[in-house]
Amino acid sequence: MDIDLGLAMAHHLAVFSLVGIVAVEFALLRPGLGSAPLKRLAMIDRAYGLLAILVVVAGLMRVFMGATDAGYYLGNHAFWGKMVLFVLVGLFSIQPTLAILGWAKRLKADPGYVVPDAEVARSRRFLHLEIIGLFLIPLFAAGMARGYGAA
């Protein structure tokens, strides 16, 4: 297997896993969030962070070590559209992550802690924004793969 194929596989597996993790977070982040689901949510959110790092590393390796010249990516507007969306998704993920960390801390202090519904609703709004960004990224990727956005 050549390095370009391996990098593409790693990148795609990381991206699809990241989308799956966001779906699981969305399913777990519900009103009445208490002990066991909150612990699972905290674990899932840590996995989200690790997968996001893997997506970035694999993506950068594809740009600089893959078969396509880095200049193609760096001069491509669709590529930069993907990057902006990925950064926005990352920024949108900060609020839920900070909330989950705070809730987990409160759960340690009070094993009967249940997250207030208003806080759950606020974090779900940020997850909605993440999902919209994740939905749009492949549209830019498909265009980029077909030469759109090239300078």
C-alpha positions in Angstrom: 0.0 0.0 0.0 1.4 3.4 -0.9 1.6 6.2 1.6 -1.0 8.3 -0.2 -3.6 5.6 0.1 -2.7 4.9 3.8 -3.0 8.6 4.6 -6.4 8.9 2.8 -7.7 5.8 4.6 -6.5 7.2 8.0 -8.0 10.6 7.3 -11.4 9.3 6.1 -11.7 6.8 9.0 -10.9 9.6 11.5 -13.4 11.9 9.9 -16.2 9.4 9.8 -15.4 8.3 13.4 -15.6 12.0 14.4 -19.0 12.3 12.8 -20.1 9.2 14.7 -18.9 10.6 18.0 -20.8 13.8 17.4 -23.9 11.7 16.8 -23.4 9.8 20.0 -22.9 13.0 21.9 -26.1 14.4 20.4 -28.0 11.2 21.5 -26.6 11.3 25.0 -27.1 15.0 25.6 -30.7 15.0 26.6 -32.8 16.6 29.4 -32.5 14.7 32.7 -28.8 14.0 32.1 -27.6 12.3 35.2 -24.8 10.0 36.5 -24.3 7.1 34.2 -25.1 8.9 30.9 -23.0 11.9 32.0 -20.0 9.7 32.7 -20.4 8.1 29.2 -20.8 11.6 27.7 -17.5 12.8 29.3 -15.7 9.7 28.0 -17.2 10.2 24.5 -16.2 13.9 24.5 -12.6 12.9 25.3 -12.6 10.6 22.3 -14.0 13.5 20.2 -11.0 15.6 21.1 -8.5 12.8 20.3 -10.2 12.1 17.0 -10.2 15.8 16.1 -6.4 15.7 16.6 -6.1 12.6 14.4 -8.2 14.3 11.7 -5.9 17.3 11.7 -2.7 15.2 11.8 -3.8 12.9 9.0 -5.1 15.8 6.9 -1.8 17.7 7.3 0.1 14.6 6.4 -2.1 14.2 3.3 -1.3 17.8 2.2 2.4 17.6 2.8 3.2 13.9 2.2 0.5 12.7 -0.2 0.6 12.2 -3.9 -1.0 15.6 -4.7 1.3 18.6 -4.5 0.7 20.8 -1.4 0.4 23.8 -3.7 -2.8 22.4 -5.1 -4.4 22.4 -1.6 -2.8 25.7 -0.4 -4.0 27.5 -3.5 -7.5 26.0 -3.5 -10.4 28.1 -2.2 -12.5 24.9 -1.6 -9.7 23.5 0.6 -9.7 26.8 2.6 -13.5 26.6 2.9 -13.1 23.1 4.4 -10.5 24.4 6.8 -12.7 27.4 7.9 -15.6 25.0 8.5 -13.4 22.6 10.5 -12.1 25.5 12.7 -15.7 26.6 13.2 -16.8 23.1 14.2 -13.9 23.1 16.6 -14.9 26.4 18.1 -18.5 25.3 18.4 -17.3 22.2 20.3 -15.7 24.3 23.0 -18.9 25.2 24.8 -20.2 21.6 25.1 -16.8 20.3 26.2 -16.4 23.0 28.9 -20.0 22.3 30.0 -19.4 18.5 30.2 -16.2 19.0 32.2 -18.1 21.3 34.6 -21.0 18.8 34.9 -18.6 15.9 35.6 -16.9 18.0 38.3 -20.3 18.7 39.9 -21.2 15.0 39.6 -18.1 14.0 41.6 -19.1 16.4 44.4 -22.8 15.3 44.2 -23.4 11.7 42.9 -27.1 12.6 42.5 -26.4 15.6 40.3 -28.7 16.1 37.3 -27.8 18.7 34.6 -30.3 21.5 34.4 -32.4 21.2 31.2 -31.5 24.8 30.2 -27.8 23.9 30.2 -28.5 20.8 28.2 -30.5 22.9 25.7 -27.7 25.4 25.4 -25.1 22.7 24.7 -27.4 21.0 22.2 -27.6 24.3 20.2 -23.8 24.2 19.8 -24.0 20.6 18.8 -26.5 21.6 16.1 -24.0 24.1 14.8 -21.2 21.5 14.8 -23.5 19.1 12.8 -24.3 21.8 10.2 -20.5 22.4 9.8 -19.8 18.7 9.5 -22.5 18.4 6.9 -21.0 21.2 4.8 -17.4 20.0 4.9 -17.9 17.1 2.4 -19.5 19.5 -0.1 -16.3 21.5 -0.2 -14.3 18.3 -0.3 -16.2 16.9 -3.3 -15.7 20.2 -5.2 -12.0 20.3 -4.3 -11.6 16.7 -5.5 -13.0 17.7 -8.8 -10.8 20.7 -9.3 -13.2 23.4 -8.1 -11.6 26.2 -6.2 -8.2 25.8 -7.8 -6.5 29.1 -8.5 
